[in-house]
Amino acid sequence: MGINNGLQAQNFIDRHALVTRHNVEIMEFDSLNSLSVGNGEFAFTVGATGLQTFPEFYERGIPLGTQSQWGWHSFPNTGNYIMEDVAKYYTTDDGREVPYAVQPDEGRGAEAAHWLRTNPHRLHLGLVGLTLLKENGEEADIQDIQNIDQTLNLWTGKIESQYTVDGEPVRVELFAHQEQDQISVRIESPLVAKNRLKVKFQFPYGSDCHVCPGYDWTKPDRHETELITGSDYEARLQRTLDETNYRLDLQWESAGKLTEVGTHHFQLSPQTVEDTFAFNVLFSEEEEGPDEFEATAENSRQQWEAFWESGGAIDFSGSTDPRAEELERRVVLSQYLTKIQTSGSLPPQETGLTMNSWYGKFHLEMHWWHGVHYALWNRIEYLENSLDWYTKVMDEARGTAEWQGYDGVRWQKMTGPGGRKSPSSVGEVLVWQQPHPIYFAEELYRQNPSQEVLEKYKDRVFATAEFMASFATYDSTDGKYHLTRPVKPAQELFETMNTKDPPFEMAYWHYGLSVAQKWRERLDLPVNKGWQKIADNLAPLPRKDNLYLPNALTPNAYTNDKYRHDHPVVLGAYGMLPSAELVDESIMTNTYHEIEDHWIWESTWGWDYPMIAMAAAKLDMPEKAVDALFMDMNKNTYLKNGHNYQDKRLRLYLPGNGGLLTAVAMMVAGWENGPDTETPGFPDNGKWNIRWENIEKMQ
């Protein structure tokens, strides 16, 4: 049953029980099930020892990362590469020659594309692990770690790791501070007093690898690690990598000694007869002084309890469908992971703050999947955290539009904190990221319909719409506006110069221009007649044989397996957007069944399954909505730690977690102008007894 959003959560759902029954327990070394602590600006990922002791074991799983929103690095631009080095000119349908930043195959263009794509890259800030000595004095290896019992307590944000070395017990407690980029660690073991346990700090160079942990140990001469200050209780390490500088402030709570034992390798040795040793590490560009262990622990406990007690909650424990418990587990763990990985001041990379994917850069088309769920779960402040960045990079986005001869701002696809676009023969011709800022602004206004919100976001909304209007191409033969060459749809397999009117993008263009017009009305501004003309005269979604086509120029899309790959995003035109006025429900239903029966599902990705579920829910097929969430595909795997596994290259994929939270929220709370029934996205078969509260309807 649903719960009135205005009533107090604790009166109805035992949130502590809901969350803690999904605490993560690890009983062995498992390269895919490392665990993380963090705060949205910083994350620290550990293995079974409770710290980053054996990073090489986890490299091909979920790596042991230390990443932040501020930690970026660039290799020197010795070639003085600029965007013109990678420009390719496409002829548009209205006869203009338009430059795009692509990836040339050879020569200076190829060199420039590589540098411009790989820089800046997100930086691994350093490994913090343990050196554990056996009784014979040898350093313990991974096989010497026995009797592992590790728990992530979701309610407090604590990772507690217990194990034995040579029969000696070791207990490690780890917290991340929720207001600064700090970890605090307390170790209890007889090995401390026996001088057989030490803490090691190791620092890498930045890496230009595509998908990897983000560190390079092969270039020790390219960077510096300097011990600036030190005493028996604290020290500061200064890191310099080309133009990047940051530091570690270390503090420990009983006597110890920090020594340099190798290049970029330091060791902290406890100098105590006690069995307990606590230390604290603050990673920063300029902040000073970490909090002590107990202060960090209390900060983590308070902030995590506040997180879980606020926002939405969904309790599936009364359901008898055999999938309900697993769905609840995925939902709870996805809330934890997105909070620590994607709630910060930048749009997230697909692998959050755990490892690098696409050099650590973020993809703005994925921001919808990373961010919309925060609005639906009444945690919109976590979405808003990353929205100020759009204002900071508007000049870059405006520059792209001007370079190409368009109005307004053309938002980046793959980028870093400075907003410079990255050359790509695929990414630079995508457009489905363009309306996202309008969608986000409308979510903010829905929850806070105020003049303040309108004033803060109006420039971004209007500049976004200006580009959308100028990008649409008028065809005098049919009197319609089209989205056409050069363009790449979200189903990226279609050729750039052989794509026209992809239905998701068409529906999103109509949405964006229409909402921008609403914002003008709310601000008592006159209607923009140009925008309105385009919105009213967009070409209809392409169709054939009572099916919506993914591309108007590919009428054989449903009879040729070549086109049954990748995202079936034609369903997103209905499932993700309030597009009922553009979409014929019967044709979309036919399209759903056609895709369901014939798609090559192994080619899909983690966010496809929640997208399909949302379409099914809107099409009044709740059984199929649930089935979509549990589609038996490799890329719909959710690991013990909650991460959405994709394949051997991409072992975690946060758009899948965010998409799951979006779909489930929609399925329980419904959507605007949807049916006035309880949990409309779940079957009314007596097996789904769902209690929920404080979840917003979807647009």
C-alpha positions as CSV (number, residue, x, y, z in Angstrom):
1,M,0.0,0.0,0.0
2,G,1.1,3.6,-0.5
3,I,1.7,6.0,2.3
4,N,0.7,9.6,2.3
5,N,3.9,11.6,1.5
6,G,3.1,14.1,4.2
7,L,3.2,11.7,7.1
8,Q,6.2,10.8,9.1
9,A,8.2,8.0,7.7
10,Q,9.2,6.3,11.0
11,N,5.5,5.8,11.9
12,F,5.1,3.4,9.0
13,I,8.3,1.9,7.8
14,D,11.1,0.7,10.1
15,R,13.8,2.2,8.0
16,H,16.6,0.8,10.2
17,A,15.4,-2.7,9.6
18,L,14.8,-2.1,5.9
19,V,18.3,-0.9,5.4
20,T,20.3,-3.1,7.7
21,R,18.8,-6.4,6.5
22,H,20.9,-5.7,3.4
23,N,24.2,-5.0,5.0
24,V,26.9,-6.5,2.8
25,E,28.8,-9.5,4.2
26,I,32.0,-10.7,2.5
27,M,33.7,-14.0,3.7
28,E,36.5,-14.3,1.2
29,F,38.7,-12.5,-1.2
30,D,36.5,-11.7,-4.2
31,S,37.8,-9.3,-6.8
32,L,34.3,-8.1,-7.8
33,N,33.1,-7.4,-4.3
34,S,35.3,-4.8,-2.8
35,L,33.5,-2.3,-0.7
36,S,33.5,1.5,-0.6
37,V,33.0,4.4,1.8
38,G,32.5,8.0,0.7
39,N,30.5,11.1,0.7
40,G,29.8,12.1,-3.0
41,E,32.9,14.2,-3.3
42,F,35.3,11.4,-2.4
43,A,35.3,7.6,-2.3
44,F,37.7,5.0,-0.9
45,T,37.4,1.4,-1.9
46,V,38.9,-1.5,0.0
47,G,39.5,-5.2,-0.2
48,A,38.9,-7.9,2.4
49,T,41.7,-6.6,4.7
50,G,39.7,-3.5,5.3
51,L,42.2,-1.3,3.4
52,Q,44.0,-1.3,0.0
53,T,46.5,-4.0,0.9
54,F,46.4,-6.2,-2.2
55,P,45.4,-3.9,-5.1
56,E,46.7,-6.2,-7.8
57,F,44.2,-8.9,-6.9
58,Y,41.3,-6.4,-7.5
59,E,42.6,-4.7,-10.7
60,R,40.4,-6.8,-13.0
61,G,37.4,-6.7,-10.7
62,I,36.2,-3.6,-8.7
63,P,39.5,-1.9,-8.2
64,L,40.7,-0.4,-4.9
65,G,40.2,3.3,-5.8
66,T,40.8,6.6,-4.0
67,Q,39.2,9.3,-6.1
68,S,37.7,12.7,-5.6
69,Q,35.8,15.3,-7.5
70,W,38.8,17.7,-7.4
71,G,41.5,15.1,-8.2
72,W,42.4,15.5,-11.9
73,H,45.6,15.5,-13.8
74,S,46.8,16.4,-17.3
75,F,49.9,15.3,-19.2
76,P,51.8,18.3,-20.6
77,N,50.4,19.4,-24.0
78,T,53.8,19.3,-25.7
79,G,52.2,19.2,-29.2
80,N,50.0,22.3,-28.5
81,Y,47.0,20.4,-29.7
82,I,43.8,22.3,-30.3
83,M,40.3,21.4,-31.4
84,E,40.9,22.5,-35.0
85,D,43.4,19.7,-35.3
86,V,40.6,17.1,-35.1
87,A,37.9,19.0,-37.0
88,K,35.8,17.2,-39.7
89,Y,33.3,19.1,-41.7
90,Y,29.9,17.5,-42.3
91,T,27.4,18.8,-44.8
92,T,24.0,19.4,-43.2
93,D,20.6,18.8,-45.0
94,D,20.3,22.6,-45.3
95,G,23.7,22.8,-47.1
96,R,26.0,24.2,-44.4
97,E,29.4,22.9,-43.7
98,V,29.6,22.2,-39.9
99,P,32.8,21.2,-38.0
100,Y,32.8,18.4,-35.5
101,A,35.7,17.2,-33.3
102,V,36.3,13.6,-34.4
103,Q,39.0,11.0,-34.1
104,P,41.3,11.0,-37.2
105,D,43.0,7.7,-37.9
106,E,46.6,9.1,-38.4
107,G,48.9,12.0,-38.3
108,R,48.7,15.0,-36.1
109,G,44.9,14.6,-36.0
110,A,45.2,11.2,-34.3
111,E,47.8,12.5,-31.9
112,A,45.7,15.5,-31.0
113,A,42.5,13.3,-30.5
114,H,44.4,11.1,-28.1
115,W,45.7,14.0,-26.0
116,L,42.4,15.8,-26.0
117,R,40.4,12.7,-25.1
118,T,42.8,11.5,-22.3
119,N,43.2,14.9,-20.6
120,P,42.3,15.7,-18.1
121,H,42.0,12.3,-16.5
122,R,40.8,11.5,-13.0
123,L,43.6,10.8,-10.6
124,H,44.0,7.9,-8.2
125,L,45.1,9.8,-5.1
126,G,47.0,6.9,-3.5
127,L,46.8,3.5,-1.9
128,V,46.5,3.1,1.8
129,G,47.1,-0.5,2.8
130,L,48.6,-2.8,5.5
131,T,51.9,-4.5,5.8
132,L,51.3,-7.6,7.8
133,L,54.2,-9.7,9.1
134,K,54.1,-13.4,9.9
135,E,55.8,-14.8,12.9
136,N,58.9,-15.7,10.8
137,G,59.3,-12.0,9.7
138,E,58.1,-12.6,6.2
139,E,55.4,-10.3,4.8
140,A,52.0,-12.0,4.7
141,D,50.6,-12.6,1.2
142,I,47.0,-12.9,0.3
143,Q,46.8,-16.6,1.0
144,D,48.0,-15.9,4.5
145,I,44.8,-14.0,5.3
146,Q,42.3,-16.4,6.8
147,N,38.9,-16.5,8.4
148,I,37.6,-13.4,6.7
149,D,34.5,-11.8,8.0
150,Q,33.8,-8.4,6.6
151,T,30.6,-6.3,6.9
152,L,29.5,-3.0,5.4
153,N,27.0,-1.4,7.8
154,L,24.8,0.7,5.5
155,W,23.1,2.5,8.4
156,T,26.4,3.9,9.8
157,G,28.7,3.8,6.7
158,K,31.2,1.6,8.5
159,I,33.2,-1.2,7.0
160,E,34.4,-3.7,9.7
161,S,36.9,-6.3,8.6
162,Q,38.0,-9.3,10.7
163,Y,40.5,-12.0,9.8
164,T,43.6,-13.8,11.1
165,V,47.2,-13.8,10.1
166,D,49.2,-16.8,11.4
167,G,46.4,-17.4,13.8
168,E,46.5,-13.8,15.2
169,P,43.3,-11.8,14.9
170,V,43.0,-8.5,13.1
171,R,40.0,-6.2,13.3
172,V,39.8,-3.1,11.1
173,E,37.1,-0.4,11.3
174,L,36.9,2.1,8.5
175,F,34.8,5.3,8.2
176,A,34.7,8.1,5.6
177,H,34.0,11.6,6.9
178,Q,30.9,12.9,5.3
179,E,32.0,16.6,5.1
180,Q,35.6,16.3,4.1
181,D,37.7,13.9,2.0
182,Q,39.0,11.8,4.9
183,I,39.1,8.3,6.0
184,S,39.6,7.2,9.7
185,V,40.8,3.7,10.6
186,R,41.0,1.9,13.9
187,I,43.0,-1.4,14.0
188,E,42.8,-3.9,16.9
189,S,45.3,-6.8,16.8
190,P,48.1,-8.3,18.9
191,L,50.2,-7.7,15.8
192,V,50.2,-3.9,16.6
193,A,52.1,-4.3,19.9
194,K,54.4,-7.0,18.3
195,N,55.5,-4.5,15.7
196,R,54.1,-6.9,13.0
197,L,51.5,-4.5,11.5
198,K,52.3,-1.3,9.6
199,V,50.4,1.0,7.4
200,K,51.7,1.7,3.9
201,F,51.1,4.6,1.6
202,Q,51.9,4.3,-2.1
203,F,51.4,6.9,-4.8
204,P,51.1,6.5,-8.6
205,Y,51.3,8.7,-11.6
206,G,48.2,9.5,-13.6
207,S,47.1,7.1,-16.3
208,D,45.7,7.6,-19.8
209,C,44.1,4.1,-19.9
210,H,40.6,4.0,-21.1
211,V,39.0,1.8,-18.4
212,C,41.2,0.9,-15.5
213,P,42.0,1.7,-11.8
214,G,43.5,5.1,-12.9
215,Y,47.1,4.6,-11.7
216,D,50.4,4.1,-13.4
217,W,53.3,2.7,-11.4
218,T,55.8,2.8,-14.3
219,K,56.8,6.5,-14.3
220,P,58.2,7.2,-10.8
221,D,60.4,10.0,-12.2
222,R,57.4,12.0,-13.5
223,H,56.0,13.0,-10.1
224,E,57.1,13.8,-6.6
225,T,56.0,12.8,-3.1
226,E,57.6,14.9,-0.4
227,L,57.4,14.6,3.4
228,I,56.8,18.3,4.4
229,T,56.3,18.0,8.1
230,G,56.4,15.1,10.6
231,S,56.3,14.2,14.3
232,D,55.4,11.3,16.4
233,Y,51.7,11.9,15.9
234,E,51.2,13.6,12.5
235,A,52.7,14.3,9.1
236,R,52.0,16.0,5.8
237,L,52.8,14.6,2.4
238,Q,52.9,16.9,-0.6
239,R,52.1,15.4,-4.1
240,T,53.2,17.1,-7.3
241,L,52.3,15.7,-10.8
242,D,53.1,18.2,-13.5
243,E,50.6,21.0,-12.8
244,T,48.6,19.0,-10.3
245,N,49.2,19.5,-6.6
246,Y,47.5,18.0,-3.5
247,R,48.4,16.7,-0.1
248,L,47.7,14.2,2.6
249,D,47.5,15.3,6.1
250,L,48.1,12.2,8.4
251,Q,47.3,12.0,12.1
252,W,47.6,9.0,14.4
253,E,46.3,8.7,18.0
254,S,49.2,6.9,19.7
255,A,52.9,7.2,19.0
256,G,54.1,6.2,15.6
257,K,56.7,6.9,13.0
258,L,56.3,7.7,9.3
259,T,59.3,6.8,7.2
260,E,60.0,6.8,3.5
261,V,60.8,3.2,2.5
262,G,60.9,3.6,-1.3
263,T,60.1,6.0,-4.1
264,H,56.5,7.2,-3.5
265,H,56.2,4.6,-0.7
266,F,55.9,5.5,3.0
267,Q,55.3,3.4,6.0
268,L,53.7,4.2,9.3
269,S,54.9,2.1,12.2
270,P,53.0,2.1,15.4
271,Q,55.2,2.7,18.5
272,T,52.9,1.4,21.2
273,V,52.5,-1.6,23.6
274,E,48.8,-1.5,23.1
275,D,46.9,-3.7,20.7
276,T,44.9,-0.7,19.2
277,F,46.1,1.8,16.7
278,A,44.0,4.5,15.0
279,F,45.0,6.8,12.2
280,N,43.3,9.4,10.0
281,V,44.1,10.6,6.5
282,L,42.7,13.8,4.9
283,F,43.2,14.1,1.1
284,S,42.9,17.7,-0.1
285,E,44.1,20.5,-2.3
286,E,44.4,22.9,0.7
287,E,42.4,21.9,3.7
288,E,44.2,21.2,7.0
289,G,43.8,18.8,9.8
290,P,41.9,15.5,9.8
291,D,39.4,14.8,12.5
292,E,40.2,12.0,14.9
293,F,38.7,8.6,14.6
294,E,35.8,8.9,17.0
295,A,34.8,12.3,15.6
296,T,34.8,10.8,12.1
297,A,32.9,7.8,13.2
298,E,30.2,9.9,14.9
299,N,30.0,12.2,11.8
300,S,29.5,9.1,9.6
301,R,26.9,7.6,11.9
302,Q,24.9,10.8,12.2
303,Q,25.0,11.7,8.5
304,W,24.1,8.2,7.3
305,E,21.2,7.9,9.7
306,A,20.0,11.3,8.5
307,F,20.3,10.2,4.9
308,W,18.3,7.0,5.5
309,E,15.6,8.7,7.6
310,S,15.1,11.4,4.9
311,G,13.8,11.0,1.4
312,G,11.8,8.1,0.1
313,A,11.6,4.5,1.3
314,I,10.1,1.4,-0.3
315,D,9.6,-1.8,1.8
316,F,8.9,-5.0,-0.1
317,S,9.0,-7.3,2.9
318,G,5.3,-8.0,2.8
319,S,5.4,-9.3,-0.8
320,T,5.4,-13.0,-1.6
321,D,6.7,-12.7,-5.2
322,P,10.0,-14.6,-5.0
323,R,11.9,-11.7,-6.6
324,A,10.8,-9.1,-4.0
325,E,13.6,-9.6,-1.6
326,E,16.2,-9.3,-4.3
327,L,14.6,-6.2,-5.7
328,E,14.6,-4.6,-2.3
329,R,18.3,-5.5,-1.9
330,R,19.2,-3.9,-5.2
331,V,17.2,-0.8,-4.4
332,V,18.8,-0.3,-0.9
333,L,22.3,-0.9,-2.1
334,S,21.8,1.4,-5.1
335,Q,20.8,4.2,-2.8
336,Y,24.0,3.7,-0.8
337,L,26.2,3.5,-3.9
338,T,24.7,6.5,-5.7
339,K,25.0,8.6,-2.5
340,I,28.7,8.0,-2.2
341,Q,29.5,7.8,-5.9
342,T,27.2,10.2,-7.8
343,S,25.8,12.9,-5.5
344,G,28.7,15.4,-5.7
345,S,29.6,18.6,-7.4
346,L,30.3,17.2,-10.8
347,P,28.2,15.0,-13.1
348,P,29.4,11.5,-12.4
349,Q,31.5,9.3,-14.5
350,E,29.8,5.9,-15.3
351,T,32.1,4.2,-12.7
352,G,31.6,7.0,-10.1
353,L,34.6,7.5,-7.8
354,T,35.8,3.9,-7.8
355,M,37.8,3.6,-11.1
356,N,38.3,5.3,-14.4
357,S,36.1,4.7,-17.4
358,W,36.7,6.9,-20.4
359,Y,39.7,8.3,-18.6
360,G,37.6,9.3,-15.6
361,K,35.5,11.8,-17.6
362,F,31.7,12.0,-17.4
363,H,29.1,11.5,-20.1
364,L,26.4,14.1,-20.0
365,E,23.8,11.9,-21.7
366,M,24.2,9.6,-18.7
367,H,23.4,12.4,-16.3
368,W,19.7,11.7,-16.7
369,W,20.2,8.2,-15.3
370,H,22.6,9.3,-12.6
371,G,20.4,12.2,-11.4
372,V,16.6,11.8,-12.0
373,H,16.1,9.3,-9.2
374,Y,17.2,11.9,-6.6
375,A,14.2,14.0,-7.5
376,L,11.8,11.1,-7.3
377,W,13.2,9.9,-4.0
378,N,12.9,13.4,-2.5
379,R,16.6,13.9,-2.3
380,I,16.8,16.5,-5.0
381,E,19.6,18.3,-3.3
382,Y,21.9,15.6,-4.5
383,L,20.9,16.3,-8.1
384,E,21.2,20.0,-7.5
385,N,24.8,19.6,-6.2
386,S,26.0,18.9,-9.8
387,L,23.8,21.4,-11.6
388,D,25.9,24.5,-10.9
389,W,28.6,22.9,-13.0
390,Y,26.5,23.6,-16.1
391,T,26.7,27.3,-15.4
392,K,30.4,27.2,-15.0
393,V,30.9,25.5,-18.5
394,M,28.2,27.5,-20.4
395,D,30.9,29.5,-22.2
396,E,32.5,26.3,-23.5
397,A,29.1,25.0,-24.6
398,R,28.2,28.3,-26.2
399,G,31.6,28.2,-28.0
400,T,30.8,24.9,-29.5
401,A,27.4,26.1,-30.8
402,E,29.1,29.2,-32.3
403,W,31.9,27.1,-33.8
404,Q,29.2,25.1,-35.6
405,G,27.0,28.0,-36.5
406,Y,24.1,27.4,-34.0
407,D,22.4,29.5,-31.4
408,G,22.5,29.0,-27.7
409,V,24.6,26.4,-26.0
410,R,25.4,22.9,-27.2
411,W,26.1,20.8,-24.2
412,Q,29.1,18.5,-24.1
413,K,29.0,14.8,-24.3
414,M,32.2,13.5,-22.8
415,T,34.0,16.0,-20.7
416,G,35.8,16.9,-17.5
417,P,35.5,19.6,-14.8
418,G,36.6,22.4,-17.2
419,G,33.9,21.5,-19.7
420,R,36.1,21.0,-22.8
421,K,34.5,18.5,-25.2
422,S,36.4,15.4,-26.1
423,P,36.9,14.4,-29.8
424,S,34.8,11.4,-30.8
425,S,33.4,10.2,-34.1
426,V,30.4,9.0,-32.1
427,G,30.0,11.2,-29.0
428,E,30.2,14.6,-30.7
429,V,27.3,13.9,-33.0
430,L,25.0,12.7,-30.1
431,V,22.3,15.1,-29.1
432,W,20.2,13.4,-26.5
433,Q,22.1,15.1,-23.7
434,Q,20.9,18.5,-24.9
435,P,17.4,18.6,-23.2
436,H,18.7,17.2,-19.9
437,P,19.2,20.6,-18.2
438,I,15.6,21.5,-19.0
439,Y,14.4,18.3,-17.5
440,F,16.5,18.8,-14.4
441,A,15.3,22.4,-14.0
442,E,11.7,21.3,-14.3
443,E,12.2,18.7,-11.6
444,L,13.5,21.4,-9.3
445,Y,10.5,23.6,-10.1
446,R,8.0,20.8,-9.5
447,Q,9.4,20.4,-6.0
448,N,9.9,24.1,-5.4
449,P,7.6,26.1,-7.7
450,S,9.2,29.4,-6.8
451,Q,10.5,32.6,-8.4
452,E,13.9,31.7,-6.9
453,V,14.2,28.5,-9.0
454,L,13.0,30.2,-12.1
455,E,15.5,33.0,-11.8
456,K,18.4,30.7,-11.0
457,Y,17.9,28.3,-14.0
458,K,16.2,30.4,-16.6
459,D,19.3,31.3,-18.5
460,R,20.3,27.7,-18.8
461,V,16.9,26.6,-19.8
462,F,16.6,29.3,-22.5
463,A,20.1,28.9,-23.9
464,T,19.5,25.1,-24.1
465,A,16.2,25.7,-26.0
466,E,17.9,28.2,-28.4
467,F,20.3,25.5,-29.6
468,M,17.5,23.0,-29.9
469,A,15.5,25.3,-32.1
470,S,18.4,26.2,-34.3
471,F,19.5,22.6,-34.7
472,A,16.1,21.5,-36.0
473,T,16.0,21.6,-39.8
474,Y,13.0,22.8,-41.8
475,D,12.0,20.8,-44.8
476,S,9.9,22.8,-47.3
477,T,8.6,19.6,-49.0
478,D,6.6,18.5,-45.9
479,G,6.5,21.7,-43.9
480,K,8.0,19.9,-40.9
481,Y,11.1,20.3,-38.7
482,H,13.4,17.4,-38.5
483,L,16.5,16.2,-36.5
484,T,18.8,15.1,-39.3
485,R,22.3,14.8,-40.6
486,P,24.8,14.9,-39.0
487,V,23.3,13.2,-36.0
488,K,23.8,10.1,-33.9
489,P,20.9,8.7,-31.9
490,A,21.1,7.1,-28.5
491,Q,21.0,3.8,-30.3
492,E,24.5,4.5,-31.5
493,L,24.8,1.9,-34.2
494,F,23.2,4.1,-36.9
495,E,25.4,5.9,-39.2
496,T,25.8,9.7,-38.6
497,M,25.0,10.6,-42.1
498,N,22.2,8.1,-42.5
499,T,20.0,9.0,-39.5
500,K,16.9,11.1,-39.4
501,D,14.2,11.8,-36.8
502,P,15.2,9.2,-34.2
503,P,12.0,8.9,-32.1
504,F,13.4,9.4,-28.6
505,E,15.3,12.5,-29.6
506,M,12.2,13.8,-31.4
507,A,10.0,13.4,-28.4
508,Y,12.7,14.9,-26.1
509,W,13.0,17.9,-28.5
510,H,9.3,18.5,-28.2
511,Y,9.4,18.2,-24.4
512,G,12.4,20.6,-24.1
513,L,10.9,23.3,-26.3
514,S,7.5,23.0,-24.7
515,V,8.9,23.2,-21.1
516,A,11.1,26.1,-22.0
517,Q,8.0,27.9,-23.2
518,K,6.3,27.2,-19.9
519,W,9.2,28.8,-18.2
520,R,8.8,31.9,-20.2
521,E,5.1,32.0,-19.2
522,R,6.0,31.5,-15.5
523,L,8.3,34.5,-15.8
524,D,5.7,36.6,-17.6
525,L,7.8,36.7,-20.7
526,P,6.2,36.6,-24.2
527,V,5.9,33.2,-26.0
528,N,8.9,32.5,-28.2
529,K,7.1,32.1,-31.5
530,G,10.0,30.4,-33.1
531,W,10.2,27.7,-30.5
532,Q,6.5,27.2,-30.6
533,K,6.5,26.9,-34.4
534,I,9.1,24.2,-34.3
535,A,7.4,22.3,-31.4
536,D,4.1,22.4,-33.2
537,N,5.6,21.3,-36.5
538,L,8.1,18.6,-35.5
539,A,7.9,15.7,-37.9
540,P,5.9,12.8,-36.4
541,L,7.7,9.9,-35.0
542,P,8.7,7.7,-37.9
543,R,6.6,4.5,-38.3
544,K,6.1,1.6,-40.6
545,D,3.8,-1.4,-40.4
546,N,2.2,0.0,-37.2
547,L,5.6,0.2,-35.5
548,Y,7.7,3.1,-34.4
549,L,11.0,3.0,-36.3
550,P,14.3,3.9,-34.6
551,N,15.4,5.8,-37.6
552,A,13.3,7.2,-40.5
553,L,16.0,6.3,-43.0
554,T,16.1,2.7,-42.0
555,P,12.7,1.2,-42.8
556,N,14.1,-2.3,-42.5
557,A,15.2,-1.8,-38.9
558,Y,12.9,-4.6,-37.6
559,T,13.8,-7.1,-40.3
560,N,17.6,-6.8,-40.2
561,D,19.5,-8.1,-37.2
562,K,22.1,-5.4,-37.8
563,Y,19.7,-2.9,-36.2
564,R,18.5,-5.0,-33.3
565,H,21.5,-4.2,-31.1
566,D,22.4,-1.7,-28.4
567,H,19.8,0.4,-26.6
568,P,16.1,-0.2,-27.7
569,V,15.7,3.5,-26.9
570,V,12.6,3.9,-29.1
571,L,10.8,2.7,-25.9
572,G,12.3,5.6,-24.0
573,A,10.2,8.0,-26.1
574,Y,7.3,6.8,-24.0
575,G,8.8,5.3,-20.9
576,M,11.2,8.2,-19.9
577,L,9.2,11.2,-21.1
578,P,5.8,12.7,-20.7
579,S,5.1,12.3,-24.4
580,A,1.6,11.0,-24.6
581,E,0.5,13.7,-27.0
582,L,3.2,12.6,-29.5
583,V,2.9,8.8,-29.0
584,D,0.1,6.5,-30.2
585,E,-0.1,4.0,-27.3
586,S,-1.3,1.2,-29.6
587,I,1.7,1.7,-31.9
588,M,4.1,1.9,-29.0
589,T,2.6,-1.3,-27.6
590,N,3.2,-3.1,-30.9
591,T,6.7,-1.7,-30.9
592,Y,7.3,-3.0,-27.4
593,H,6.2,-6.5,-28.4
594,E,8.3,-6.4,-31.5
595,I,11.4,-5.5,-29.5
596,E,10.6,-7.9,-26.7
597,D,10.4,-10.8,-29.2
598,H,13.3,-10.1,-31.5
599,W,15.9,-7.9,-29.9
600,I,19.4,-9.2,-29.5
601,W,19.4,-8.7,-25.7
602,E,23.1,-9.6,-25.1
603,S,23.9,-6.2,-26.7
604,T,21.9,-4.2,-24.2
605,W,23.2,-2.2,-21.2
606,G,22.4,-1.7,-17.6
607,W,20.0,1.2,-18.0
608,D,18.0,-0.5,-20.7
609,Y,16.2,-2.8,-18.3
610,P,14.7,0.0,-16.2
611,M,13.9,2.0,-19.3
612,I,12.0,-1.0,-20.7
613,A,10.3,-1.4,-17.3
614,M,9.1,2.2,-17.4
615,A,7.7,1.8,-20.9
616,A,5.9,-1.4,-19.8
617,A,4.5,0.3,-16.8
618,K,3.1,3.1,-18.8
619,L,1.7,0.7,-21.4
620,D,-0.3,-1.0,-18.6
621,M,1.9,-4.2,-18.6
622,P,3.1,-4.3,-15.0
623,E,4.0,-8.0,-15.2
624,K,6.4,-7.2,-18.0
625,A,7.7,-4.2,-16.1
626,V,8.9,-6.4,-13.3
627,D,10.2,-9.0,-15.8
628,A,12.3,-6.3,-17.4
629,L,13.9,-5.4,-14.1
630,F,14.9,-9.1,-13.7
631,M,15.8,-9.8,-17.3
632,D,18.4,-12.6,-17.2
633,M,21.2,-10.8,-19.0
634,N,24.8,-10.5,-17.9
635,K,24.6,-6.7,-17.9
636,N,21.6,-6.9,-15.5
637,T,23.8,-8.5,-12.8
638,Y,23.9,-6.9,-9.4
639,L,26.9,-8.0,-7.3
640,K,26.9,-8.6,-3.6
641,N,28.1,-5.1,-3.1
642,G,25.2,-3.8,-5.2
643,H,27.2,-2.8,-8.3
644,N,25.6,-3.3,-11.7
645,Y,28.1,-5.5,-13.5
646,Q,28.3,-5.2,-17.3
647,D,31.2,-7.2,-18.7
648,K,34.9,-8.0,-18.1
649,R,35.9,-4.4,-19.2
650,L,33.2,-2.5,-17.3
651,R,32.7,-4.2,-14.0
652,L,30.5,-1.5,-12.4
653,Y,28.0,0.8,-14.1
654,L,26.2,3.4,-12.0
655,P,23.7,4.4,-14.7
656,G,22.2,1.0,-14.1
657,N,21.8,1.6,-10.3
658,G,20.3,5.1,-11.0
659,G,18.0,3.7,-13.6
660,L,16.8,1.0,-11.3
661,L,15.9,3.6,-8.6
662,T,14.1,5.8,-11.2
663,A,12.1,2.9,-12.5
664,V,11.1,1.5,-9.1
665,A,10.1,4.9,-7.9
666,M,7.9,5.5,-10.9
667,M,6.4,2.0,-10.6
668,V,5.3,2.6,-7.0
669,A,4.3,6.3,-7.1
670,G,3.2,6.6,-10.7
671,W,3.6,9.4,-13.2
672,E,1.8,12.6,-14.1
673,N,-1.6,12.0,-15.9
674,G,-1.2,8.3,-15.1
675,P,-3.7,6.0,-13.5
676,D,-4.9,6.9,-10.0
677,T,-4.1,3.5,-8.5
678,E,-1.7,2.2,-5.9
679,T,1.7,1.0,-7.3
680,P,0.6,1.1,-10.9
681,G,3.8,-0.4,-12.2
682,F,3.5,-3.6,-10.2
683,P,1.1,-6.4,-10.8
684,D,-2.2,-6.4,-8.9
685,N,-2.0,-10.2,-8.3
686,G,-1.7,-10.3,-4.5
687,K,2.0,-11.0,-4.6
688,W,3.2,-7.5,-4.3
689,N,2.3,-5.9,-1.0
690,I,4.5,-2.8,-1.1
691,R,4.8,-0.1,1.5
692,W,6.3,3.2,0.3
693,E,6.5,6.7,1.4
694,N,7.8,10.1,0.3
695,I,8.3,9.1,-3.4
696,E,7.3,11.7,-6.1
697,K,5.5,10.9,-9.2
698,M,7.5,11.0,-12.4
699,Q,7.0,13.7,-15.0
